[in-house]
């Protein structure tokens, strides 16, 4: 079974601060994933990067559609990401 969402080595930095440093995980259909951590640990940065609201320095974010098409999320237009 292919993961619905695949995040590989996602990195986001703010100047010298590592907000997300090589974060990786897979999310499969019907699976629930909780993102928890202390204030300032990068939770919002991670979700904003996955949503395409902020650029990332490194890594890949892919989404597998119900038809099996694998889409690279940061390269999609905002309209296409919302579908």
N, C-alpha and C positions, 0 to 999 in steps of 0.2 A: 504494500500500500504506500502510495506517495504521500509525503506530508502536504498539508494544505498550505502551510506557511513555513518557509525555510529561511532562517537567518544564520548567516555564516560570517564569523569574524567581523562583525559590525563595529566600527570605531568612529567616535565623534569626539573631537577635542575643542575646547574653548581656550585659545592661546596655549598655555602650558598645562591646562587642567584636562585630565582624561575623564570626560563625562561617561563615555562607554568605551571600553578597551577590549576589542576582540570578543564580543558577545556572540554566542552561537546557541541556537536551539531549533527544534522542529515542533510544529504544532499539527497534529493529525485531526481529521474530521471527528467530531463529537468529543474531542478532548478539551479540557479546560486548563488554562495556564494562568497562574497568579504571579504578578510581578510585585514583589515586596522589597522593602529596604528602608534605610534611614533617610531622613530629609537630606537632599543633596546627593543622593547616591546614583542618580542617573535614570530613574524610572521614567520620568516625563520625557527626557531626552531620547530614550530608547523608543518610546511609543511615537513621538513626533518624527523620528527618523524612519520608522516603519511606515508611518502614514504619509511620508514624503513631504512633510512640512519644513524640514530642515535638511540641508545637504550632509552627506556623510564623507568622512575621510577615507574609509576603506571598508571592504566587506561586500557581501551580496545579500539581497533580500528578494526571494522569489515566492510567487503565489501560484498554486496549481488550480486551474478552473475546473468546474464540474465536467467539462468536456476533455480534460486532460492536458490542456494547453498550459505551458509553464511561462509565466510572465515575470519579467524583472521589474519590480515595483518602482524603484527610483527613476526609471527611464520612461514610465508611463505618464501621460498627461493627467492632470487632476481630475478631469471629467472621466477618463477611463478607469482611474483608481476607484472612483465612487461606484462603478457598476458592479 
